[in-house]
Amino acid sequence: MSTGPLMPKATAVWLVENTALTFEQIAEFCKLHPLEVKGIADGEVAIGIKGLDPTTTGQLTREEITRAEKDENHVLRMAAPKVKLPEQKRKKGPRYTPVSRRQDRPNAILWLLRNHPELKDAQIMRLIGTTKTTIQQIRERTHWNAASLTPMDPVTLGLCSQIDLDFEVARSAKDRPAQMDAGQTLLSPEETTAPLPEETHDPFGGMSRPKKEEEETIDADSVFAKLKQLRPRDEEDED
C-alpha cells in the first residue's frame, strides 16, 4: 500500500506553485481530491499554508517531476528512502513495568490468583512482568508483605491491557478440558435396557408405571355355573 507525503497539503501547495503538473497528478501523489488541488490553485483551499518542497525532504526527485511534466499519464512515485531503519523486534521476556507501578504488582498478582485461578504462572508473568518466585510466594502467603496485600485489577493499575487479559483468559478456557455436570450421571446399558419393575419409578424421571391387574381366566364351565345360579333368582322375580 503506497503512502503519501508527510505533509500532503503543504506539498500540494509547493507542487502547484513550482511545477507544471496536472491537478490529477498532484492529487494522486498527495492523496487528495482533484477538486481540492484545484481549490489550492484558485486560492480557496489551504490558505496560509506554506509550501513544502518534497525534493528537500527526499520524498520526490527532480527527475521524477520532470518525467511527470512531460507525460500527463505518468504517476508520481515516492523516492526510495536513503536511510533504512532497522525493524524493531519485540524482545522476549517479562513485560516492562514502570518503576512507579512496580509496587502494585503483588496486589495485581493476588487479584489474578483469586479471580482467574485457571491462569498459569507463565501467563501471569506475561501480563504483570513478574517472576515465578513472587507468584509462588503470594499463592502460599509467604510474601514479605502478604498481610498488607489487597487484590487490585491489573487493568485498572495500568499493568496490562484488557485485551491482553481477555486473551490469556480465553486461552486458558480453551486449553481446559470440558467438565461434565456433577449432578448428571450416565446409566449402564443394563440399566437402560432392562424392563422396569412394577410399582417403581422410571429412572429417567418419568411417572411410575401402574401395577397390572390380574387377569381372570375365563372357563366355559364357570360361565354355565354362573348362569345356573342366576336362573332361580330370575324365576322368583317373575312369580
C-alpha positions, 0 to 999 in steps of 0.5 A: 500500500503506497503512502503519501507525503508527510505533509500532503497539503503543504506539498500540494501547495509547493507542487502547484506553485513550482511545477507544471503538473496536472491537478490529477497528478498532484492529487494522486501523489498527495492523496487528495481530491482533484477538486481540492488541488484545484481549490489550492490553485484558485486560492480557496483551499489551504490558505496560509499554508506554506509550501513544502518542497518534497525534493528537500525532504527526499520524498520526490526527485527532480527527475521524477517531476520532470518525467511527470511534466512531460507525460500527463499519464505518468504517476508520481512515485515516492523516492526510495528512502536513503536511510533504512531503519532497522525493524524493531523486534519485540524482545522476549521476556517479562513485560516492562513495568514502570518503576512507579507501578512496580509496587502494585504488582503483588496486589495485581498478582493476588487479584489474578490468583483469586479471580482467574485461578485457571491462569498459569504462572507463565501467563501471569508473568506475561501480563504483570512482568513478574517472576515465578518466585513472587507468584509462588510466594503470594499463592502460599502467603509467604510474601514479605508483605502478604498481610498488607496485600489487597487484590487490585485489577491489573487493568485498572493499575495500568499493568496490562491491557484488557485485551491482553487479559481477555486473551490469556483468559480465553486461552486458558478456557480453551486449553481446559478440558470440558467438565461434565455436570456433577449432578448428571450421571450416565446409566449402564446399558443394563440399566437402560435396557432392562424392563422396569419393575412394577410399582417403581419409578422410571429412572429417567424421571418419568411417572411410575408405571401402574401395577397390572391387574390380574387377569381372570381366566375365563372357563366355559364351565364357570360361565354355565355355573354362573348362569345356573345360579342366576336362573332361580333368582330370575324365576322368583322375580317373575312369580 
